[in-house]
Amino acid sequence: MLAGKKILLGVTGSIAAYKSLHLVRELTKAGACVNVVLTATAHEFVSPLTLKVFSGQPVLSSLFDPENDMAHLRLAEEADLVLIAPVSAHFIAKMAAGLADDLLSTLLLATKAPTLIAPAMDLGMWDHPAVRENISLLKKRGIQVIEPESGPLASGKEGVGRLACEQTITEAVMTLLFENHPPLSGEVVLITAGPTEEAIDPVRFISNRSSGKMGYALAEVASQWGADVTLISGPTQLSPPSGVERISVRSAAEMEKAFNLKLYASSIVIMTAAVSDYRPVSTAKQKIKKTGSVRTLDLEETPDILETRALGRDDQLVVGFAAETENLIENATKKLKNKRLDLIVANDVTLEGAGFDVETNIVHLIKRAGEATALPKMSKRLLAGKILEETLKIRTIPLPSLP
Ligand code: PMT
């Protein structure tokens, strides 16, 4: 997603400076070219050599480097985005005062690139009126602040002051970079989410434990990335993400009807919903009374919404999910083929931190060409970005024809 983007990463003197290594790794993995500039005090906490190896670029510190004449002007001009992480209370004060006594502070005055800062400091320092005033001044000047997180601090205290985690910082970088050129602009994305409910009688139904979190995360990220998003949702406790059209349904039949109405207009379709595979053959008009004996319920299969869908537009990409409890790759690959998908997201829902009603997921992404990529456990929001990224990549690669 960040291919071709130049990020200037400033690292200042803070115990959290070592985390800049993880950040460099994340940003370069996403395709960005990362130029690191260290302040003098940052050298006490992290080695320029390690950062050079991680970024694959020279690491600069001095305004007076004979080999990098006018580096402050070149770096300031070339950067698509400036990120300072971690930024110390001292450096925040320098920025607020507009000082320019080292390479990083000088290039901040020279750059026109959007700037993000991620503060890290001890609890009392973050609350100090001088820091609060400097932060609000920087915000007024258009600098975006990634708020520090709460947790154990280097001083042994607990509270707000920890550098935001690398996922949060990377997401903030992407959001800011894509503000003017969102990667999904022009795309019409149809997403299904949540469970379905198949009525037994007026008060009882068959359903499952889907919370809708995976589908809502996809809808939120797709909308933030510039897509026009429709979310067809089974019953959940979640509010629709802003800017997303939500169509609320209950049963598989209702979901199928809404899906078919929106299908043709959509350039990307993502089916995360846990559609009930069975429903009662008939729904009792009145609440079924106890009879004191064993009762059986006759069930029939619901329509398979993905499998029986009409052929879509030529440019339509279709992504399905597979919730499996055994033979993950084999079963998911079968669904990929039978349901004529471009990509399937396979989750083994028996794993802790994966699948139904949790904040994270652990998945394999399987493309039509067959290769499966295992992803580590991550938040459903971060995973949503990865799924959208992979989906877009497919469009640039000619697909093998379906058997
Ligand atoms: O909602 P959360 O709590 O965040 O949980 C996320 C999730 C576990 C629901 C999600 O990650 C997931 O796996 N969704 C798919 C669940 C499922 O029904 O999988 P399946 O293997 O039974 O179905 C395969 C695909 O066919 C799915 O894309 C499904 O939406 C679709 N399907 C299934 C049955 C049916 N009648 N019609 C369908 O279109």
Residues whose N, C-alpha, C, O or C-beta is under 5 A from the ligand:
A	BS01	PMT	G194 R209 S210 S211 G212 K213 M214 M271 T272 A273 A274 V275 S276 D277 T302 P303 D304 I305 L306 G320 F321 A322 A323 N347 G355 F356 D357 V358
